[in-house]
Structures are given as structure tokens and as C-alpha cells.
């Protein structure tokens, strides 16, 4: 039960949390006792100081709504609000991801003629960064320069991160250049600069920044290396990614799970499954718990390396460690089965994927295509058509690969009528037929002695 005199805002939120208990203590301290006979001005200042602590407590508990309510009640009670109170409220809004409210409070701070400090501006820039508002972040940085406050590392870092998240790498690198002019070059700023390069896949710039760190005798940390590896991964530069991995090990910087995920993915995209498997081995020895991204990359690596048993084993392991397989996980597992003609396994995995009721994804068609192809390779045209029909009924975007695989499945089993029906549908949906689909149709007709259709299909194929 809240004591009498506790603000309405606090009573409405209850006092079961540590921040609420601190809030009640602050409010009690703010109320002048009857025996003190405190002057009104002193009471107002004491209430203002107590309010700042109360709002700070709300900020730690991410109770931005309560922080704003307290500011309103304080104004109504004529308490003297100081910069600390506003700063705490702005910080609470920043933690709650309310960048608009942070900016509003900054404007209010100017209206009441309180002088802002760099800490408050930094909280405002951080709010904009969390809200993905890079333009607003740059506007606040311009305000800081205008009032001639000295920009510090956290403020620069928040601005660079805001630009990085908004894919504004030029603005991010401009801030980094400005930082050099004021002779501040800590690793955290370089991390933000490299992350800015990561967004646009500018791996050369990222490596250049790493080189500048070395020249400045700054030691890259795991965040720095991981941002660089991720940049290389997004640019398809698996060699550079592995080079950074080797540098990590040589400088005794322990890679984390994000480092491994990016490195494995880089090698997988580059078709270097042996290097990816080597990283998976290091990951196991490091006793790190793989995340979903790492598992997906690992399953893809095993699939491309023809190791379907290990691919399916990793898929099963995801469930054991209570990680939910994604569409990408199933796509990779089904692809592994398709490469070795395991149509039954592909069929089962597609059923499991549907039962999992995953978020609709355009890449689901890849799973169906791989399943149809697995059935085609195994000569099971009926199951191939079953999967094709399911994809059609699910309103998935069937492509030329879908039609070609289904047509080939029918052709291999001498089902020329089904093959021709599929080719006819291919024209109706305005997809560009491929040589594979025409050849498959012609093959089915040839096996069934349908020479007229064979000649017709070969005539059509000349125009492709």
C-alpha cells in the first residue's frame, strides 16, 4: 500500500518492483514534514531534487510513462525542475524507444530556459538511433555544435550508429572523420564505423578502418572483428572473412557465436564448405552454443558438401536445444536430401515445415522445388505432382524450376500426357519456358511414341 501523499502516477503502477519502492522513498523525502517548517522555495527545490531521483528510478525500470506523469505532477505542484530531472526523463524515454518524446522533452527544456548538457543531448541522439531516425540524430548533433558543447565519445557513437542503421554510411564515415579532428579514436567509434560499412557491404572500407586502428595502435576487440567479418560475409568475401578469423586467433581475441555465424555463412556462400566445416569444428571445441543463424549456415554447409546425415542431425539438434527451425533451416535440410535422391525424407521435412506453421516466406517454394526434384530423381512422379499441387493450392509462386522438375518427373516415368499438361500450364502463367522443361516433355513423348508432339516441342524449343 502506498503511503498518503504518494503521487497518483505511482499509485496507479503499484509498488511491487524495485524502481517503484525507490520512487516511494524519493517522494516521501520530497514531502516537507509538519515539524520542519520549510520555506516554500526550499520545499520546491527539495521536491525537485527528489523528483529527479524518482524519475531516474523510473528510467532504470524503463517506466517512461510514469516518468512523464511525474514531470506533469511536479509542474502542477510548482516543484523546481532541474536539468537532472529532464535528463532522467529523456533517458527513460530513450530506453523505452520513444524518440519523439525525447525530442519533445529537449524542446521543453529550452522553453523553461534550462541549459542542456552533453549527457542530455547524448540521450536524445541515442533515442533517435534506437528509433532508426538518423536525420533527427544528425539534427541534434548540429544543435550541439551550435550551442558550442563539446561532443563526447558516447554522442559520436550514437550518431554513427544511427547513420549505420539507416544505411547512411557516408554520413557515418563523415562523423568518424570529424571525430579524428577532435583527437578521439577509441575502439568503440571504429566499431560503429565498421558497422556502417557492413550495412552497405563496403568490405574494403571496413578493412581500411581496421588498418587505421592498427596504425593508431588501437587493439580491435571481438565486436570490431565480428563487424568486419559480417561485412565480408555480406559482400561474398570469404577469404577476407577467414583472414580476420585468423587475426582474431593470433591476437588472442576469442570469437563469439556471432563471429562464427558470420564466418560460416561467408564460407557457405562462397562454396567453401570445407572451411565452413572447420569453423564448425572450432565452434564445437570452444563450447559455444550455436544460434539459429549458425545452425542454418551449418545445415547449408553440410547440404552443399553432400553430408545429408549431418545436415539432418543438425536440424534435429535444433529442436533438442529448443531452437525453432526456420524456413531457411528446412530449405537447407530438404536440399541435402534432394542431392542424394532421398524423396521420402524430403516429403517428411516438408510436412514438418507445414505443421510448424512458420511465418509465410517467399523462400518456401525452394523447399517444394527441392522436394519435387528429389521425387523426380527417384522416379516418383506421383509424389512429385502431389507436392506441385500442394504448392499451387497454397498459392505459392511456382517458377520455371518447379515446372521443369515436375515435367522431368513425369517424363522419366513415361507420363507424356501429364508432362504436356504441365508445359501447357507453364505457358498460361506467362513464365518463360526453359530448354530443360521442353526437353523433358519431348523425352516423355518420345518414350511413348508420340512423334508429332516431339517435333512440335523441338520446334518451340528453337525460339527459346
C-alpha positions in Angstrom: 0.0 0.0 0.0 1.4 3.4 -1.0 1.6 6.0 1.7 -0.6 9.0 1.7 0.9 11.8 -0.4 2.4 9.4 -2.9 1.7 10.7 -6.4 -1.2 9.4 -8.3 1.1 8.1 -11.1 3.0 5.9 -8.6 -0.2 4.6 -7.0 -1.6 3.6 -10.4 1.5 1.5 -11.2 1.8 -0.2 -7.8 4.9 -0.8 -5.8 5.9 -4.5 -6.5 9.0 -3.6 -8.4 12.4 -2.2 -7.0 12.0 1.0 -9.0 8.5 1.6 -7.5 9.9 1.2 -4.0 12.7 3.7 -4.7 10.1 6.0 -6.2 8.0 6.0 -3.0 11.1 6.7 -0.8 12.0 9.6 -3.1 8.5 11.0 -2.8 8.5 10.7 1.0 11.7 12.6 1.1 10.3 15.3 -1.1 7.3 16.0 1.2 8.2 18.6 3.9 7.2 17.3 7.3 5.0 19.5 9.5 7.7 19.9 12.1 10.3 21.3 9.7 8.5 24.5 8.8 10.5 24.5 5.5 10.1 27.7 3.4 8.1 27.3 0.2 11.2 27.9 -2.0 13.2 25.3 -0.1 10.4 22.8 -0.3 10.1 23.4 -4.0 13.8 22.8 -4.5 13.8 19.7 -2.3 10.8 18.3 -4.2 12.6 19.0 -7.5 15.7 17.1 -6.4 13.6 14.2 -5.1 11.7 14.2 -8.4 15.0 13.9 -10.3 15.9 10.8 -8.3 12.3 9.4 -8.7 12.4 9.9 -12.5 15.9 8.3 -12.6 14.4 5.3 -10.8 11.7 5.1 -13.4 14.3 5.3 -16.1 16.2 2.2 -14.7 12.9 0.4 -14.7 12.1 1.6 -18.3 8.9 3.2 -16.9 8.9 6.1 -19.3 5.1 6.6 -18.9 5.5 7.1 -15.2 8.5 9.4 -15.6 6.4 11.7 -17.8 3.5 11.6 -15.4 5.8 12.6 -12.6 7.0 15.6 -14.6 3.4 16.7 -15.0 2.6 16.3 -11.3 5.8 18.2 -10.4 4.8 21.1 -12.6 1.3 21.1 -11.1 2.9 21.1 -7.6 5.2 24.0 -8.5 8.3 21.9 -7.8 11.5 23.3 -9.2 12.6 21.1 -12.0 16.3 21.0 -12.9 18.3 19.6 -15.8 18.8 16.4 -13.9 15.1 15.7 -13.8 14.6 16.3 -17.5 17.7 14.3 -18.3 16.4 11.4 -16.3 13.0 11.6 -18.2 14.8 11.8 -21.6 16.9 8.7 -20.6 13.7 6.8 -19.6 12.1 7.6 -23.0 15.3 6.6 -24.7 15.3 3.2 -23.0 11.7 2.8 -23.9 12.4 3.6 -27.6 10.3 6.8 -27.6 12.5 9.1 -29.6 9.6 11.6 -30.4 9.1 12.1 -26.6 12.8 12.5 -26.0 12.9 15.3 -28.6 9.8 16.9 -27.2 11.4 17.0 -23.7 14.6 18.6 -25.2 12.4 21.3 -26.7 10.6 21.8 -23.4 14.0 22.1 -21.6 14.8 25.1 -23.9 11.3 26.6 -23.3 11.9 26.7 -19.5 15.3 28.2 -20.1 17.3 25.3 -18.6 20.7 24.8 -20.1 21.2 21.4 -21.7 24.4 19.4 -21.2 26.1 16.9 -23.4 24.7 14.0 -21.4 21.1 15.0 -22.2 21.9 15.5 -25.9 23.6 12.2 -26.0 20.4 10.5 -24.6 18.4 12.3 -27.3 20.7 11.1 -30.1 20.6 7.6 -28.6 16.8 7.7 -28.7 16.9 8.7 -32.4 19.4 5.9 -33.0 17.1 3.3 -31.4 14.1 4.6 -33.4 16.0 4.5 -36.7 15.8 8.3 -37.1 19.2 9.2 -38.4 18.1 12.6 -39.8 16.9 13.6 -36.3 20.1 12.3 -34.8 22.2 14.5 -37.1 19.9 17.5 -36.4 20.6 17.1 -32.7 24.4 16.8 -33.3 24.1 20.1 -35.3 22.3 21.7 -32.3 25.2 20.5 -30.0 27.7 22.3 -32.3 25.5 25.4 -32.4 25.4 25.8 -28.6 29.1 25.1 -28.5 29.0 22.0 -26.4 32.0 19.6 -26.7 30.9 16.4 -28.4 32.0 13.3 -26.5 32.5 9.6 -27.4 29.0 8.3 -26.5 27.3 11.1 -28.5 29.5 10.5 -31.6 29.0 6.7 -31.2 25.2 7.1 -31.0 25.2 9.4 -34.1 27.4 7.0 -36.1 25.2 4.0 -35.1 22.1 5.9 -36.1 23.5 6.5 -39.6 24.7 2.9 -39.8 21.2 1.6 -39.0 19.8 3.9 -41.7 22.3 2.7 -44.3 23.8 6.2 -44.4 27.4 5.1 -44.5 28.7 8.3 -46.0 27.2 10.3 -43.0 28.6 7.7 -40.6 32.1 8.0 -42.0 31.9 11.8 -42.1 31.2 11.7 -38.3 34.2 9.4 -37.9 36.4 11.9 -39.8 35.1 14.7 -37.5 36.0 12.5 -34.5 39.6 12.3 -35.7 39.8 16.1 -35.8 38.9 16.3 -32.1 41.5 13.5 -31.5 39.1 10.9 -30.1 39.8 7.5 -31.6 38.6 4.8 -29.2 37.7 1.3 -30.5 34.0 1.8 -29.9 33.9 4.5 -32.5 35.7 2.4 -35.1 33.3 -0.4 -34.3 30.4 1.9 -35.2 32.2 3.0 -38.4 32.9 -0.6 -39.5 29.2 -1.4 -38.7 28.2 1.4 -41.1 30.3 -0.2 -43.8 28.6 -3.6 -43.0 25.2 -2.2 -43.9 26.2 -1.5 -47.5 28.7 -4.3 -47.9 31.7 -1.9 -48.1 34.2 -4.5 -47.1 37.2 -2.5 -48.5 36.3 0.4 -46.3 35.8 -1.8 -43.3 39.3 -3.3 -43.7 40.7 0.1 -44.3 39.3 1.2 -40.9 40.8 -1.9 -39.3 44.1 -0.9 -40.8 43.8 2.6 -39.4 43.2 1.1 -35.9 46.5 -0.8 -36.3 48.3 2.4 -37.3 46.8 4.2 -34.3 47.9 1.3 -32.0 44.3 0.5 -31.1 43.5 -3.1 -30.3 40.4 -4.4 -32.1 38.1 -6.3 -29.9 35.6 -9.1 -30.6 33.0 -6.5 -31.7 35.4 -4.9 -34.2 36.4 -8.2 -35.7 32.8 -9.5 -35.9 31.6 -6.4 -37.6 34.5 -6.8 -40.2 33.7 -10.5 -40.7 30.0 -9.7 -41.2 30.9 -7.0 -43.8 32.9 -9.5 -45.7 30.2 -12.1 -45.4 27.6 -9.8 -46.9 30.0 -9.0 -49.8 30.8 -12.6 -50.5 34.4 -12.2 -49.4 35.1 -15.5 -47.7 38.9 -15.2 -47.9 38.8 -11.8 -46.2 36.5 -13.2 -43.5 38.8 -16.1 -42.8 41.8 -13.7 -42.7 40.0 -11.8 -40.0 39.3 -15.0 -38.1 43.0 -16.0 -38.2 43.9 -12.5 -37.0 41.5 -12.9 -34.1 43.1 -16.1 -33.0 46.6 -14.7 -33.5 45.8 -11.8 -31.2 44.1 -14.0 -28.6 40.7 -12.4 -29.2 38.1 -15.1 -28.6 35.4 -15.2 -31.4 31.8 -15.2 -30.1 28.8 -17.0 -31.6 28.0 -14.1 -33.9 31.6 -14.2 -35.3 31.3 -17.9 -36.0 27.8 -17.5 -37.6 29.1 -14.8 -40.0 32.3 -16.7 -40.8 30.4 -20.0 -41.5 27.9 -18.1 -43.6 30.7 -16.4 -45.6 32.3 -19.7 -46.4 28.9 -21.3 -47.2 28.0 -18.5 -49.7 31.5 -18.8 -51.3 31.0 -22.5 -51.8 33.9 -23.3 -49.4 32.2 -25.9 -47.3 35.5 -27.4 -46.1 36.5 -24.1 -44.5 32.9 -23.8 -43.1 33.1 -27.2 -41.6 36.5 -26.3 -40.0 34.8 -23.3 -38.3 32.0 -25.6 -37.1 34.7 -27.8 -35.5 36.2 -24.8 -33.8 32.8 -23.7 -32.6 32.2 -27.1 -31.0 35.6 -27.0 -29.3 35.0 -23.5 -28.0 31.9 -24.9 -26.2 29.7 -22.1 -27.6 26.0 -22.7 -28.1 25.1 -22.1 -31.7 22.2 -19.8 -32.5 19.6 -20.2 -35.3 21.7 -18.4 -37.8 24.7 -20.6 -37.1 22.6 -23.8 -37.3 21.1 -22.6 -40.6 24.5 -21.9 -42.1 25.8 -25.3 -40.8 22.9 -27.2 -42.3 23.5 -25.5 -45.6 27.2 -26.3 -45.5 26.6 -30.0 -44.9 24.0 -30.0 -47.6 26.4 -28.5 -50.2 29.1 -30.9 -49.0 26.9 -33.9 -49.7 26.7 -34.8 -46.0 23.0 -35.2 -45.7 23.2 -37.2 -42.4 25.0 -34.4 -40.6 22.6 -31.8 -42.1 19.6 -33.7 -40.8 21.4 -34.3 -37.5 21.8 -30.5 -37.0 18.2 -30.0 -37.9 17.2 -32.5 -35.2 19.7 -30.9 -32.7 18.0 -27.5 -33.1 14.8 -29.0 -31.6 16.7 -30.6 -28.8 18.2 -27.3 -27.7 14.8 -25.7 -28.0 15.6 -23.6 -31.1 12.8 -23.3 -33.6 13.8 -24.3 -37.2 13.0 -21.6 -39.7 12.1 -21.9 -43.4 15.8 -21.5 -44.1 16.6 -24.5 -41.9 14.0 -26.7 -43.7 15.1 -25.4 -47.1 18.7 -26.5 -46.4 17.7 -29.9 -44.9 15.4 -30.7 -47.9 18.1 -29.6 -50.3 20.5 -32.0 -48.6 18.0 -34.8 -49.2 17.4 -33.8 -52.8 21.0 -34.1 -53.7 21.1 -37.8 -52.7 17.5 -38.6 -54.1 16.0 -39.1 -50.6 12.5 -38.2 -51.6 10.9 -39.8 -48.6 13.0 -37.6 -46.2 12.2 -34.5 -48.3 8.5 -35.3 -48.1 8.6 -35.7 -44.3 10.5 -32.5 -43.9 8.0 -30.5 -46.0 5.2 -32.0 -43.8 7.1 -30.9 -40.6 7.6 -27.4 -42.0 3.9 -27.1 -42.7 2.9 -28.4 -39.3 5.3 -25.9 -37.7 3.1 -23.1 -39.1 6.0 -20.8 -39.8 5.7 -17.2 -40.9 4.9 -17.1 -44.6 8.1 -16.8 -46.6 8.6 -16.5 -50.3 11.5 -18.9 -50.0 9.1 -21.8 -49.1 8.9 -22.5 -52.8 12.6 -23.5 -52.6 11.6 -26.4 -50.3 8.9 -27.5 -52.7 11.2 -27.3 -55.6 13.9 -29.4 -53.9 11.2 -31.9 -52.8 9.8 -32.2 -56.4 13.4 -32.6 -57.7 14.1 -35.3 -55.1 11.0 -37.2 -56.3 12.0 -36.7 -59.9 15.5 -38.1 -59.3 13.9 -41.1 -57.6 11.4 -41.7 -60.4 8.4 -41.0 -58.2 6.2 -38.8 -60.4 3.1 -39.2 -58.3 4.6 -37.7 -55.2 6.3 -35.0 -57.4 2.8 -34.0 -58.7 1.4 -34.1 -55.2 4.0 -31.6 -54.0 3.4 -29.5 -57.1 -0.3 -29.4 -56.5 0.1 -28.5 -52.8 2.3 -25.6 -53.7 -0.2 -24.5 -56.3 -3.1 -24.7 -53.9 -1.1 -22.8 -51.2 -0.8 -20.0 -53.8 3.0 -20.2 -53.8 4.8 -18.6 -56.7 5.6 -21.6 -58.8 8.6 -20.9 -61.1 10.3 -22.5 -64.1 12.3 -24.7 -61.8 9.0 -26.0 -60.2 7.6 -26.8 -63.6 10.8 -28.2 -65.1 11.3 -30.6 -62.1 7.7 -31.8 -62.2 7.8 -32.2 -66.0 11.0 -34.2 -65.8 9.5 -36.4 -63.1 6.6 -37.3 -65.5 9.0 -37.7 -68.4 11.2 -40.1 -66.6 8.1 -42.3 -65.9 6.7 -42.0 -69.4 3.8 -39.9 -68.3 3.7 -37.8 -71.5 0.2 -36.5 -71.1 1.0 -35.1 -67.6 4.2 -33.6 -69.0 2.3 -31.8 -71.8 -0.3 -30.5 -69.3 2.5 -29.0 -67.2 4.1 -27.4 -70.2 0.7 -26.0 -71.2 0.2 -24.5 -67.7 3.7 -23.1 -67.9 2.6 -21.0 -71.0 -0.6 -20.0 -69.3 1.1 -18.5 -66.3 3.3 -16.5 -68.6 6.5 -18.0 -67.3 9.4 -18.3 -69.7 9.8 -22.0 -70.6 13.3 -23.4 -70.3 15.2 -25.9 -72.5 15.0 -28.3 -69.6 11.2 -28.3 -69.5 10.9 -28.7 -73.3 13.5 -31.4 -73.4 11.7 -33.3 -70.5 8.3 -33.0 -72.3 9.9 -34.2 -75.6 11.5 -37.1 -73.8 8.2 -38.2 -72.3 6.5 -38.1 -75.8 9.4 -39.9 -77.4 9.2 -42.8 -74.9 5.5 -43.1 -75.6 5.9 -42.9 -79.4 4.3 -39.5 -79.7 6.5 -38.3 -82.5 4.2 -35.4 -83.6 4.5 -33.9 -80.1 8.2 -34.4 -80.1 8.6 -32.5 -83.4 6.3 -29.7 -82.1 8.2 -29.3 -78.9 11.6 -29.2 -80.6 10.2 -26.6 -82.9 9.1 -24.5 -79.9 12.5 -25.0 -78.2 14.3 -23.3 -81.1 12.6 -20.0 -80.1 13.8 -20.1 -76.5 
